[in-house]
Amino acid sequence: SAQIADLQQKLLDADNGDRAKQHWDSIATLLEAKCALKYLLAELVSSKVRESKLQSSLQQSQASCSDVQKMLMEERNHMAEVEAELQNQILVQEQQHQEKVNHSSWKFG
C-alpha cells in the first residue's frame, strides 16, 4: 500500500508538472509573460511573508517553551528541597519519639 501511495503521488506530481508546462507553453505574448511573472512574484512575496510570520511564531514558541522548561526545573528543585526538608522533619520526629520511648522505659524499668 505504501508503494501504491508513492506511485499515486508520483502521478499527481507528474500531472501537476505537465499542467505547469502547459501553462508556460500557452504563454504566447509578452503581455501574458508579464502577467505571469507579476503573478509569480506576488506569490513569492506572499510566500516569503508567510515564511517570516511562521519563523517569528516558531521563535516565540521556542522562547515560551524555554521559559516553561525553566519554570518546571525551578519547581522540581523546589519540590526536591521541600521533600528533603520533610524527610528531615520525619527523621527528627522519629528520633524524638525514640528518645521518649527510651526515657519512659527507664522510668518504668
N, C-alpha and C positions, 0 to 999 in steps of 0.2 A: 504494500500500500504506500510505503514511503517512496518507492520508485515511481509509482503511478502519479503521486502528488508532484514529484520532481519533474516528471515528463509534462504534466499539465501546466506547471509553472513555466517550463521552457517554451511550451507552445504559446502561452499567453504573452511571454516576453517577446517571442518572435513576431507574434501578431501585432503587438504594440510597436515593435521596431519597424515592421512593414508599414503600419499606418503613419508613423512619423516620417518614414522615407517617402510615402505617397504624398503627405502634406508638403514636404520640401520639394518634391518633384513637381507639384502642382503650382508652385510659385513661378509665375511666368514674367512678371513685370517688376521693375524697380520699386514701384509704389507698394506692391504686395510684399516685396522683400523688406522694405522699410517698416511696414505694418507688423510683419512677423518679428522683425528684430526688436521693434518697440515693445511688443507683447512679451517677448522672451526676457528683455531687460527688466520690465516691470515684474515679471515672475521671479527673476533673480533677486531684485531688490526686496520683494516681499519675502522670499525665502531667507535672505540674509537677516531681515528684521526679525522673523520668527526664530531663527537660529540664535540671534543675540538675546531675545527675550527668554528663550529656553536656557541659554547659558547662564543668564543672570538668575533665573529661577533655580537652576541647579546649584549655583554658588550659595544662594540664600538657604537652600535646603541643607547643603553641606555644613554651613555655619550653624544652622539650627541643630542639626544632628550632633555636631561637635559640642554645642552648649549642653544638650541633653545628656550626652555621654559624660561630660564633666560633672554635671549635677548628679548623675547616677553614681559616679565614682565617689563624689563627696558624701552622698547618702550612705553608700556601702561602708566607707571609712567611719562615718558617724555611728552606724549600726554596729560595726565591729567594736568601737570604743564603748558603746552602751552595753554590748554583750559582755565585754571584758569586765566592765565595772560591776555588772550584775553577778557575774561569776565570782568576782572578788567578794562582793557582799554575801553571797551564799556561803563562801568559804569561811568568812568571818563569823557568820551566824552559826555555822556548824561547829566552829571552834568554841564559840561562847557556850553553845548548848553542851558540848562535850565537857567543858570546864564545870558547868553547873551540875552535870551528872556526876562527875568525879567528886566535887565538893559535897554533894548530898550523900554520896556513898560513904565518904569519910565520916560524916555526922552520924549516920545510922550504922556504920560498920563497926 
